[in-house]
Structures are given as structure tokens and as C-alpha cells.
Amino acid sequence: MRAERGFLATCVALMGALVCAAAGIALAQPPQAVPPPEGAGDQEVLEHLLAAELGHWTRVGGAETLEAPGPRPEAGGLWRDAQRYDLVAGGRAHYDAPGGSVGADVAVLIMGSRLDALGVFSARRPEKLTRLTMLSPSFWDGDVVEAYSDRIYMRVDLTVEHEATQALAQDLAMQVELRLPPRGRPPRLMRTLPRRWLDPFSMVYGAGELCGYDPGLPVLTGRYELGRDPMTVAVIELADADGARAHYTRLLEHAVSLGTPREVRQLAAEAFVCENTIWGACLGLWQDEFVAWGCTTGEVSEAEAIMRLVASEIRITRPLPHLDGGG
């Protein structure tokens, strides 16, 4: 983590030098990572991120809660989109560069979990975007930067047109990045997909269906190319194994309406595959508190191998039993 923050500070310094040169701004002191105090609460973290000074940017007035009415538009619908998930706190503030020639609005949300932040990111991520060089998954769309880190989501919107708009907005976003708390461990649901699937630009979290099946619960979905044929896998997590098995039974009933499912042995606690003219190969499994299903028009054997990996990841990420001290 220390090396990561050092790399970030170096990136911010380089970006800041370029931005200041483009905007005619005097370069501030070299940036340093300043995480919030250990044990800080959500409101304290929010206030820390929307500090009075962010590098060479200065806050104009105080920070305000996002649900409060204000003279500026509500951050491009960010608050509305975030309320579909577990939203804990949110704030915004306006910042000016030296001289006041360039201004920007910064909105920060603290979500209940990394999955909730991913959900907001995936809901707002346009099909065509420009990825940015930041430690956090981030994109440039039109005239705004949006990014998330762990369970914190941010949006930076320049309010004055400038020839270096993207660079200026990215610089301010990276100044906020320097003040982020250390990232926690990803939730277990996110660790059920194979590592090569963990791309925030292709993952989706939220309500949805796959292969015509809607579980009525938030779903984590990943997409990966199997040669020329993409495969999409969805995973849900239930409170316990009994609840997961009940959902698996519903999924199996849905598979019967698509074709003739056959059992796949030694893949998971229970698993099936069926072929359908609309979805191609449809596969489902139950393992522990999880149900996963996927579809592809590619080879069934390759799809089975992917689902075997998912079942393996579920088993590998089981919580270790508490070990008391002593012999």
C-alpha cells in the first residue's frame, strides 16, 4: 500500500506539472498521500476528502451534503443513481485553481460496500469512454471524470471551459485520490469470479437477468472473451447454503423451459448445462451460499471449465474457522 501511494504521489506530481503549465498556474509543493486518521468515521472521511485545500485547488465556501438543495445541478444525476444502492453519505464542494480562472465541482459518495460503489460505476459507465491513468478505476466522459476506490465514488466536473479541461479535471480527481483511506479486502462475492474477469470496465453489479433468469437479487456479472465467443457469468450470494440451494432449484426449473438440462458431475455441489437456440450453452451451479450461471455461444467444454473455476474460487474463499490459541 505504501508503494502504491508513493506511485500515486509521483503520478499526481507529473500530472500537476503538466496541468499547471497548460493552465498557467504556479506549481504547488510536491503532493503527498494524506489518508484520513485511522478509525475515522464516514462523515470524518467525507470531510477529509473535501478538504479546504487539494493541492493547488482551493475550496470556495464549505462542503454541503448532496441531498441538500443548492444553486448548482445535482452532480449529473449521481445522487439519484447512487440511491439505488446502499448509500451511506455524500457531499460536494466547489474548488478554484489559483486566480479563479478555472473552477470545478467535486462530488464524493461513501457507499455501503465496494460492490455498491461498483454498481454506481457500472450504471454510469458509458459504452464509449476514455480510461484515465489513475490508481482507481476511472473514466472521462464529455467533460467530467468519474472514479471509485473501494466504497468511495467521486465525480469531478469542470465548470469553466478550458483547453486543458480533461487534464485539469483528472488532476483534481487525483488530488482527492491522495486523501483516500486504504482499500479493504474485496467482498467474497467479488472474489468468486476468476481474476482475469475482475475488470471494473466489464463487471456489473445490480438488478438484472442472464439467460432470461432474474433472481430478484443484486447480481455480480462478469464478461470474458472465450476466443471469438464471449461468455457472461452471473453470481449471487445468499444468507446460507439452504437459501442458495432453493435459488438453484428455481434456476434449474428455468433451464427446463430452455432445453433439456443435464447434470455436470464433480463441478460443484450441484451443476447443470443445457443448450438453447437463443442463449447457446447455459450453465448453472450451486456451491455453499452462492449460485452462479452463465451463457455462451462458444464451446461447451470451455464454458464448463470456466464454471469449474468459479466453483473452485467459491471454495477457496471460504472463511477460515476461528482457531483458538493453545496446542
ABEGO torsion letter per residue (X at the ends): XAAAAAAAAAAAAAAAAAAAAAAGBBBBBBBBBBBBBBGBBAAAAAAAABBABBEABBBBEBBBBAABBBABBBGGGAAAAAAABBBABBBBBBBBBBGGABBBBBBBBBBABAAAAAAAAAAABBABBBBBBBABBBBBBGABBBBBBEABBBBBBBABBBAAAAAAAAAAAAAAAAABBBBBBBBAAAAABBAAABBAAABBBEBEBBGGBBAGBBBBBBBBBBEABBBBBBBBBBABAAAAAAAAAAAAAAAAAABBBBBBBGABABBBBBBBAAAEBBBBBBBEABBBBBBBABBAAAAAAAAAAAAAAAAAABBBBBBBBEX
